[in-house]
Amino acid sequence: MPTGKNPQNSGQNDMRMLISFIIMAVIFTSVLNIFMSAMTTRKATEITYTEFLQMLTQKQVQTVEIQADRLVITEKPQQNEEENAFYGLRARQYYTGIVDDPQLTDRIIASGATQYRAVENNSPILSFLATWVLPFLLIYGISGLILRSVMKKMGGGVGGPMSFGKNTAKIYAQKETGVTFADVAGQEEAKESLQEIVDFLHKPERYTAIGAKLPKGALLVGPPGTGKTLLAKAVAGEANVPFYSLSGSDFVEMFVGVGASRVRDLFKQALENAPCIVFIDEIDAIGKSRDNQMGGNDEREQTLNQLLSEMDGFDASKGVVILGATNRPEVLDKALLRPGRFDRRVIVDKPDLKGREDILKVHIKDVKLTDDVDLHQIALATSGAAGADLANIVNEAALRAVRFGREKVEQADLMEAVEIIIAGQEKKDRIMTESERKIVAYHEVGHALATALQKNTQPVQKITIVPRTMGALGYTMQMPEEEKYLMNKEEILDQITTYLAGRGAEEVIFHTVTTGASNDIEKATELARNMVAQYGMSERFDMVGLESIQNKYLDGRNVRNCAETTSAAIDEEVLKIIKQCHQKAIKLLEANQPALHKIAAFLLEKETITGEEFMKLLQEEEAVALQKA
């Protein structure tokens, strides 16, 4: 499989590295030799031959070393040896030139000094090897390792430590990705849009005959976990072409120009290996709009400019397709989104009911299941879940089955996994007081009763007062009967009433309020605000859009589009809706107190009851009320 590297550039880089290492090694070896020579050479003072003879006469000489070109004289210490050792004193040395003196040996013997001749036993070759070659090799190796490590940290890519601008894309062949469209479920529209790209790569003559051109790029847009990367791999797997995969952050480095160099290198490799697919995940890391009044990032903007230039410059007929993925399309530069660069925007949204069921089938194909498993029910219970969430649910169910010693996954395992993802694990070590358990029981039954006593609500699936790790002391789980994409005003008001019925039950039964309704109040307030500011369901503001959604595919935060006075009026309208729904919840519960008491007592005894048990108890109490009437 070709990797797209340029051998000539690689050889030039290797030669530069070799020269750099040699220069560094020579410099370090020279410095080392000079330093060692200075350390090992003892300092000696030059004297005349006459002074040397006077020292012999005065018996001040301890040793005389006869070398080839000089005499090295060591003076006798002035103190005894013990004092010299204690004070760290050394005998002084002198040197003088060689003089033809036949009586030199006799004079030395007469003075009591010791005479010896220096003998050179070392071979010049061995001396050269020990002094220069061995230190050179050691320093060359050490400096090479250090330089490689430093250069790699400073941005070297696949081309080696000197290749700052090399791209870091991973290249996959079809057999390595192992992903096709059969492995992607719940995204039929997205697969249909991308299928044409695959077909064009397989049979380009069908399209060129009619004058059609291959789209240069497709932008995959959607929330996290919906399968954008999986779809890109599936396109490469279906087309059986090389697949370049990298993230937008791989281009951005601390050095200006590195990212642009990597973009050039990436497209050069892609053209050399055409047909192929280049996938840039999280493209918003380099594709953010350049219209920034607060100042920009030079490196990122240069990288974006180079990307725009490359996408304009390459020939799509060669079969190079650019796929990008992002969950923040609103921040992308308009020049990047125009036709001719990213010709298509493929929405990869959260799956609907059928899509969730298909995704569950994909993830359970290797999981052993019992006959009672109903994936349709699981799909209904997971409204709003992405593909990654569903995969996590299936895995949690399998882990639970193993934990309980079963060889197959049951429906109860899957439903419990849904609750684990929503509310967390059961917190069995949290022991509530009896009064707290009673308050929580009435609170949850209040939610359930408000759900059952209103027409525009979803049926109750489960009620529990077992605490969960995500902070819930209890919860009421609702199960929709069918997938719905719209909510009318009455349904929203009934849902707000259901949220506030938990606090309403506390007020009706205990004549007090607790902190347990905080999450309910937050959800009810959000729905009421959306009714007024976004959905046009307020008589006061009619159909004026007062807020818009920012980061639609992430947190979906609301942004105000009105004045401060209008915002205060929105708060008043929201408060009005909340008060109306609160009063409605209290009236419903006051009118059905016998059922509230009966179901709460049953819940306190069992801790968890199903939707069927709840409806049976409610119907029994309604039958008793009819008989009394």
C-alpha positions in Angstrom: 0.0 0.0 0.0 1.6 3.3 -1.0 1.9 5.8 1.7 2.3 8.9 -0.5 5.8 9.9 0.9 8.2 11.6 -1.5 11.5 9.5 -1.5 13.6 12.5 -2.7 12.4 14.8 0.1 12.8 12.0 2.6 16.4 11.5 1.5 17.2 15.2 1.7 15.8 15.3 5.2 17.9 12.3 6.2 21.1 13.9 4.8 20.4 17.1 6.7 20.0 15.1 9.9 23.2 13.3 9.3 25.2 16.5 8.7 23.6 18.1 11.8 24.6 15.1 14.0 28.2 15.0 12.7 28.7 18.7 13.3 27.3 18.5 16.8 29.5 15.4 17.6 32.7 17.1 16.3 32.1 20.2 18.4 31.3 18.3 21.5 34.3 15.9 21.1 36.7 18.9 20.6 35.4 20.7 23.6 35.7 17.4 25.6 39.3 16.9 24.6 40.3 20.5 25.4 38.6 20.2 28.8 40.2 16.9 29.7 43.6 18.1 28.5 43.3 21.1 30.8 42.2 19.0 33.7 45.0 16.4 33.3 47.9 18.7 32.5 49.6 19.9 35.7 50.9 23.4 35.7 54.8 23.7 35.5 57.0 26.8 35.6 59.8 27.3 33.2 63.3 27.9 34.7 66.8 28.1 33.3 69.3 25.2 33.3 71.5 27.2 35.7 68.6 27.6 38.2 68.0 23.9 37.9 71.7 23.2 38.8 71.4 25.6 41.8 68.3 23.6 43.0 70.4 20.4 42.8 73.2 21.9 44.7 70.8 23.1 47.4 69.1 19.6 47.4 65.7 21.1 46.7 64.9 18.6 43.9 62.8 15.4 44.6 62.6 13.9 41.1 63.9 14.6 37.6 61.9 13.3 34.6 63.9 13.2 31.4 61.6 13.7 28.5 62.4 13.9 24.8 62.6 17.7 24.7 62.7 18.8 28.3 63.5 18.1 31.9 60.6 18.1 34.3 61.7 18.9 37.9 59.6 18.2 41.0 60.6 20.3 44.0 60.8 18.8 47.4 57.9 19.8 49.7 58.7 22.4 52.3 56.7 20.6 55.0 56.5 17.0 56.0 54.3 14.5 54.2 51.6 14.4 57.0 51.2 18.2 56.9 51.0 18.1 53.1 48.3 15.5 53.1 46.4 17.4 55.8 46.5 20.7 54.0 46.2 19.3 50.5 49.5 20.8 49.4 51.3 19.5 46.2 55.0 19.7 45.3 55.7 22.4 42.7 57.0 21.5 39.2 59.4 23.2 36.9 60.7 22.4 33.5 63.9 23.4 31.5 65.4 22.5 28.2 67.7 19.7 27.4 71.5 20.6 27.7 74.4 18.3 26.7 75.7 17.7 30.2 77.7 14.4 30.7 77.7 15.0 34.5 74.0 15.4 34.9 73.4 11.9 36.2 76.1 12.3 38.8 74.8 15.6 40.0 71.3 14.2 40.4 72.6 11.3 42.4 74.7 13.5 44.6 71.7 15.8 45.4 69.7 12.8 46.6 67.0 13.2 43.9 65.5 10.4 41.8 66.1 10.3 38.1 63.8 8.5 35.5 63.1 8.7 31.9 59.6 9.0 30.4 58.5 6.0 28.4 55.7 6.3 25.8 54.0 2.9 25.7 50.7 4.0 24.1 50.3 3.4 20.4 49.4 6.5 18.4 46.5 4.7 16.8 45.1 3.5 20.1 45.5 7.0 21.5 43.6 8.5 18.6 40.8 6.0 18.9 40.5 6.6 22.7 40.8 10.4 22.4 38.7 11.1 19.3 36.8 8.2 17.7 35.2 6.7 20.8 34.0 10.1 22.3 32.8 11.1 18.8 30.6 7.9 18.4 29.2 8.3 21.9 28.3 11.9 21.5 26.9 11.3 18.0 24.5 8.7 19.3 23.4 10.7 22.4 23.0 14.0 20.4 21.0 12.1 17.7 18.6 10.7 20.3 18.1 14.1 21.9 17.7 15.9 18.6 15.1 13.4 17.4 13.1 13.6 20.6 13.1 17.5 20.6 12.2 17.8 16.9 9.4 15.3 17.3 7.9 17.3 20.2 8.2 20.5 18.1 5.9 19.2 15.4 7.7 16.5 13.4 5.2 14.2 11.6 5.5 10.9 9.8 8.4 12.0 7.8 10.9 12.2 10.7 12.1 14.8 13.2 13.0 17.4 10.5 9.6 17.2 8.7 7.6 19.9 10.5 5.0 20.1 7.7 4.3 16.4 7.2 0.7 15.4 7.6 -0.3 13.0 10.3 -3.1 11.3 8.5 -3.8 7.6 9.0 -4.3 5.6 5.8 -6.7 2.7 5.9 -7.3 0.2 3.2 -10.8 -1.3 2.8 -9.8 -4.4 4.6 -8.5 -2.4 7.6 -11.6 -0.2 8.0 -13.9 -3.3 7.9 -16.9 -1.0 7.8 -19.6 -0.8 5.1 -23.0 0.7 4.8 -24.4 -2.6 6.3 -22.8 -1.6 9.6 -24.5 1.8 9.6 -28.2 1.9 10.7 -30.7 4.6 11.3 -29.2 7.0 8.8 -30.8 6.0 5.5 -30.9 9.5 4.0 -27.3 10.1 4.8 -26.3 6.8 3.3 -28.3 7.6 0.2 -26.5 10.9 -0.3 -23.1 9.3 0.1 -23.9 6.3 -2.0 -23.6 8.4 -5.2 -20.0 9.3 -4.2 -19.3 5.6 -3.9 -21.0 4.8 -7.2 -19.0 7.6 -8.9 -15.7 6.2 -7.7 -16.7 2.7 -8.9 -18.2 3.8 -12.3 -17.1 7.3 -13.2 -17.9 6.8 -16.9 -21.6 6.7 -16.2 -21.5 10.2 -14.8 -18.9 11.8 -17.1 -20.9 10.6 -20.1 -23.8 12.8 -19.2 -21.5 15.7 -18.1 -21.8 15.2 -14.4 -18.9 16.0 -12.0 -17.9 14.2 -8.8 -18.7 16.4 -5.8 -15.4 17.7 -4.3 -16.6 17.4 -0.8 -19.4 16.5 1.6 -19.9 17.9 5.1 -21.3 15.6 7.7 -23.3 17.6 10.2 -25.0 16.3 13.3 -24.9 15.9 17.1 -22.1 13.9 18.8 -22.5 10.2 18.8 -24.7 9.9 15.7 -22.1 8.1 13.5 -20.4 10.7 11.4 -17.0 9.1 11.5 -18.6 5.6 11.0 -20.3 6.9 7.9 -17.0 8.2 6.5 -15.3 4.9 7.1 -18.2 3.1 5.5 -17.9 5.2 2.3 -14.2 4.2 2.1 -15.1 0.6 2.8 -17.8 0.6 0.1 -15.6 2.3 -2.5 -12.6 0.1 -1.6 -10.2 3.1 -1.9 -7.5 4.5 0.5 -9.0 6.4 3.4 -7.1 9.3 5.0 -8.4 10.0 8.5 -7.3 12.9 10.7 -8.7 15.6 13.0 -8.8 19.3 12.3 -6.6 19.8 15.4 -3.8 17.8 13.7 -3.2 20.7 11.4 -2.8 23.4 14.0 0.6 23.8 15.7 2.4 26.5 17.7 4.5 27.4 14.6 2.9 29.6 12.0 2.9 27.9 8.6 3.2 24.3 9.9 -0.6 23.7 9.4 -0.5 25.1 5.8 2.4 22.9 5.0 0.6 19.8 6.3 -2.4 20.7 4.2 -0.3 20.9 1.1 1.4 17.6 1.9 -1.9 15.9 2.6 -3.4 16.9 -0.8 -0.2 15.9 -2.5 -0.4 12.4 -1.0 -4.1 12.2 -1.8 -3.5 13.0 -5.5 -0.7 10.5 -5.7 -3.0 7.8 -4.3 -6.2 8.8 -6.1 -8.9 7.6 -6.1 -9.1 8.1 -2.3 -11.2 9.7 0.4 -9.8 12.3 2.8 -11.8 12.6 6.1 -11.2 15.6 8.4 -13.0 15.1 11.7 -13.9 18.2 13.8 -13.2 20.4 10.9 -14.4 23.5 12.9 -10.9 23.4 14.6 -9.4 24.9 11.5 -12.6 26.1 9.6 -13.9 28.7 12.0 -15.0 32.0 10.4 -12.3 34.5 9.8 -14.7 37.4 10.5 -13.6 37.8 14.1 -13.5 41.4 15.5 -11.5 40.3 18.5 -8.5 39.2 16.4 -7.7 35.9 14.9 -5.2 33.1 15.1 -2.6 33.5 12.3 -1.7 29.9 12.2 -5.3 28.7 12.0 -6.2 31.3 9.4 -3.2 30.4 7.2 -4.2 26.7 7.5 -7.7 27.6 6.5 -6.6 29.7 3.6 -4.4 26.8 2.4 -7.2 24.4 2.7 -9.5 26.6 0.7 -6.8 27.0 -2.0 -6.2 23.3 -2.2 -9.9 22.4 -2.5 -10.1 24.9 -5.4 -7.0 23.6 -7.1 -7.4 19.8 -7.2 -9.2 18.0 -10.0 -12.2 16.1 -8.8 -12.2 13.9 -11.8 -9.1 12.1 -10.4 -11.3 10.7 -7.7 -10.3 12.6 -4.5 -13.2 13.2 -2.2 -13.0 15.4 0.9 -15.4 14.4 3.7 -15.6 16.8 6.7 -17.5 16.3 10.0 -18.6 18.8 12.6 -21.3 19.5 15.2 -20.9 23.2 15.0 -21.7 24.2 11.4 -22.8 27.7 12.4 -19.2 28.7 13.2 -17.7 27.5 9.9 -16.3 30.1 7.4 -18.7 30.8 4.6 -16.0 30.4 2.0 -15.6 26.8 3.2 -19.2 26.0 2.8 -19.8 27.3 -0.7 -20.4 24.9 -3.6 -17.2 23.9 -5.3 -15.6 23.1 -2.0 -18.2 21.3 0.2 -20.9 20.7 -2.4 -23.1 18.7 -0.1 -24.2 19.0 3.5 -25.3 15.6 4.8 -27.3 15.8 8.0 -26.6 13.0 10.4 -29.3 13.6 13.0 -30.5 11.6 16.0 -32.4 8.5 14.7 -36.2 8.2 14.8 -38.1 5.2 16.2 -37.4 2.9 13.3 -33.8 4.1 13.1 -33.2 3.3 16.8 -34.7 -0.1 16.4 -32.4 -0.8 13.4 -29.4 0.5 15.4 -30.2 -1.8 18.3 -30.4 -4.7 15.8 -26.9 -3.9 14.6 -25.4 -3.8 18.1 -27.1 -6.9 19.4 -26.1 -9.2 16.5 -23.2 -10.6 18.6 -25.2 -10.6 21.9 -27.1 -13.6 23.1 -30.8 -12.7 23.8 -33.7 -14.5 25.3 -37.0 -14.8 23.4 -38.8 -12.1 25.4 -36.6 -9.3 24.2 -38.7 -6.6 22.4 -36.4 -4.1 20.7 -39.4 -2.0 19.7 -40.1 -1.3 23.4 -36.5 -0.4 24.0 -36.6 2.0 21.0 -39.7 3.7 22.4 -38.1 4.2 25.8 -34.9 5.8 24.3 -36.4 8.7 22.5 -33.7 11.3 21.7 -30.9 8.8 22.0 -28.0 8.8 19.5 -26.3 5.7 18.1 -23.5 5.8 20.6 -26.1 5.9 23.5 -27.9 2.8 22.1 -24.6 0.9 21.8 -23.8 1.8 25.4 -27.3 0.6 26.5 -26.8 -2.8 24.8 -23.3 -3.2 26.4 -24.7 -2.2 29.9 -27.4 -4.8 29.5 -24.9 -7.5 28.6 -22.7 -6.6 31.6 -25.8 -6.8 33.9 -26.7 -10.2 32.6 -23.1 -11.4 33.4 -23.3 -9.8 36.8 -26.4 -11.8 37.6 -24.9 -15.0 36.3 -27.1 -15.4 33.2 -25.9 -16.6 29.8 -28.4 -14.5 27.8 -29.6 -10.9 28.0 -33.3 -10.4 29.0 -35.7 -7.6 28.4 -35.3 -6.6 32.1 -31.6 -6.1 31.5 -32.2 -3.8 28.6 -34.8 -1.7 30.4 -32.5 -1.5 33.5 -29.7 -0.3 31.2 -32.0 2.4 29.8 -32.6 3.6 33.4 -28.8 3.4 34.2 -28.1 5.7 31.2 -30.9 8.1 32.3 -30.6 8.2 36.1 -27.5 6.2 37.0 -27.0 3.0 39.1 -29.2 2.2 42.1 -27.6 3.7 45.2 -28.3 0.9 47.7 -26.2 2.4 50.5 -28.2 5.6 50.7 -30.7 5.1 53.6 -33.4 7.7 53.8 -35.4 8.4 56.9 -39.1 7.2 57.0 -40.4 10.8 56.6 -38.1 11.4 53.6 -39.3 8.1 52.0 -42.9 9.2 52.5 -42.3 12.6 50.9 -40.5 11.0 47.9 -43.3 8.4 47.5 -46.1 11.1 47.5 -44.0 13.3 45.2 -43.5 10.5 42.6 -47.2 9.4 42.8 -48.2 13.0 42.3 -46.3 13.0 38.9 -47.9 9.7 38.0 -51.4 10.8 38.9 -51.1 14.0 36.9 -50.0 11.9 34.0 -52.9 9.5 34.2 -55.6 12.2 34.9 -54.7 14.3 31.8 -55.4 13.4 28.2 -52.3 14.8 26.4 -49.6 12.8 28.3 -47.5 9.7 27.9 -48.4 6.5 29.9 -46.5 5.7 33.1 -44.0 2.9 32.7 -42.5 2.7 36.2 -42.5 4.4 39.6 -39.6 4.0 42.0 -38.3 5.6 45.2 -34.9 3.8 45.0 -32.2 6.5 44.9 -29.9 6.7 41.9 -26.3 7.8 41.6 -27.1 10.9 39.5 -28.9 12.5 42.4 -32.5 11.3 41.9 -34.2 10.1 45.1 -36.9 8.6 43.0 -38.4 9.0 39.5 -41.4 8.3 37.4 -40.6 6.8 34.0 -43.0 7.5 31.1 -43.2 5.4 27.9 -44.6 7.0 24.7 -47.1 4.9 22.7 -45.7 6.2 19.4 -43.0 8.4 18.0 -44.1 12.1 17.9 -42.3 15.0 16.2 -44.7 17.8 17.1 -46.2 19.0 20.4 -49.3 21.2 20.5 -50.0 23.9 23.2 -52.2 21.6 25.2 -49.6 18.9 25.4 -47.0 21.3 26.6 -49.2 22.7 29.3 -50.1 19.2 30.4 -46.4 18.3 30.6 -45.7 21.4 32.7 -48.5 20.4 35.0 -47.0 16.9 35.3 -43.7 18.3 36.2 -45.2 20.5 38.9 -47.5 17.8 40.3 -44.7 16.4 42.5 -44.3 19.7 44.4 -48.2 19.9 44.4 -48.4 16.5 46.2 -46.0 17.7 48.9 -48.2 20.8 49.4 -51.5 18.9 49.5 -50.4 16.2 51.8 -47.6 17.7 54.0 -48.5 21.4 53.7 -44.8 22.2 53.0 -42.3 22.2 50.2 -38.9 20.5 49.8 -35.8 20.7 47.6 -36.8 17.6 45.7 -38.7 19.5 43.0 -35.7 21.5 41.8 -35.2 19.5 38.6 -38.9 19.5 37.9 -39.0 23.3 38.2 -36.1 23.7 35.9 -37.7 21.6 33.2 -41.1 23.2 33.6 -39.6 26.7 33.4 -37.7 25.8 30.2 -40.8 24.5 28.5 -42.8 27.6 29.5 -40.1 30.0 28.3 -39.9 28.1 25.0 -43.6 28.5 24.6 -43.3 32.3 25.0 -40.0 33.1 23.3 -39.7 30.5 20.5 -43.0 28.7 19.8 -45.2 31.7 19.5 -47.8 30.3 22.0 -48.2 33.5 24.0 -51.1 35.9 23.4 -49.1 38.8 24.6 -46.2 38.4 22.1 -48.1 36.5 19.4 -45.6 34.9 16.8 -42.5 37.0 17.6 -39.2 35.1 17.8 -37.7 36.4 21.0 -35.0 33.8 21.4 -32.9 31.6 19.0 -31.0 28.4 19.6 -27.2 28.5 19.5 -25.1 25.4 19.0 -28.1 23.4 17.8 -26.2 20.1 17.7 -24.5 20.6 21.1 -26.1 22.1 24.2 -28.8 24.0 22.3 -28.5 27.1 24.4 -31.0 29.9 24.0 -29.8 33.3 22.9 -32.0 36.4 23.6 -33.0 38.5 20.6 -34.9 41.3 22.4 -34.5 44.3 24.7 -34.2 44.2 28.5 -37.8 45.4 28.9 -39.1 42.7 26.6 -37.1 40.1 28.5 -38.7 41.2 31.7 -42.1 40.9 30.1 -41.1 37.3 29.0 -40.4 36.5 32.6 -43.8 37.7 33.6 -45.5 35.6 30.9 -43.5 32.5 32.0 -44.5 33.1 35.6 -48.2 33.3 34.6 -48.0 29.9 32.8 -46.2 28.3 35.7 -48.8 29.5 38.2 -51.7 28.3 36.1 -50.2 24.8 35.7 -49.3 24.7 39.4 -52.9 25.5 40.4 -54.2 22.9 38.0 -51.9 20.2 39.5 -53.0 21.0 43.0 -56.7 20.7 42.0 -56.1 17.4 40.3 -54.5 15.9 43.4 -56.9 17.3 45.9 -59.8 15.8 43.9 -58.0 12.4 43.9 -56.5 12.2 47.4 -57.8 8.7 48.2 -56.0 7.3 45.1 -52.9 9.4 46.1 -52.8 7.8 49.6 -53.5 4.3 48.4 -50.8 4.2 45.6 -48.3 6.0 47.8 -48.7 3.4 50.6 -48.3 0.6 48.0 -45.1 2.3 46.7 -43.7 2.7 50.2 -44.1 -1.1 50.7 -42.8 -2.2 47.3 -40.4 0.7 46.6 -40.9 0.1 42.8 -44.1 -0.5 40.9 -44.8 -1.0 37.2 -47.1 1.1 35.1 -49.6 -1.8 35.0 -49.7 -2.0 38.8 -50.2 1.7 39.0 -53.1 1.8 36.6 -54.8 -1.2 38.4 -54.7 0.6 41.7 -56.0 3.8 40.2 -58.9 2.0 38.4 -59.8 0.2 41.7 -59.9 3.5 43.5 -62.0 5.1 40.8 -64.4 2.2 40.9 -64.8 2.7 44.7 -65.4 6.4 44.2 -68.1 5.6 41.6 -69.9 3.2 44.0 -69.8 5.9 46.8 -71.2 8.4 44.4 
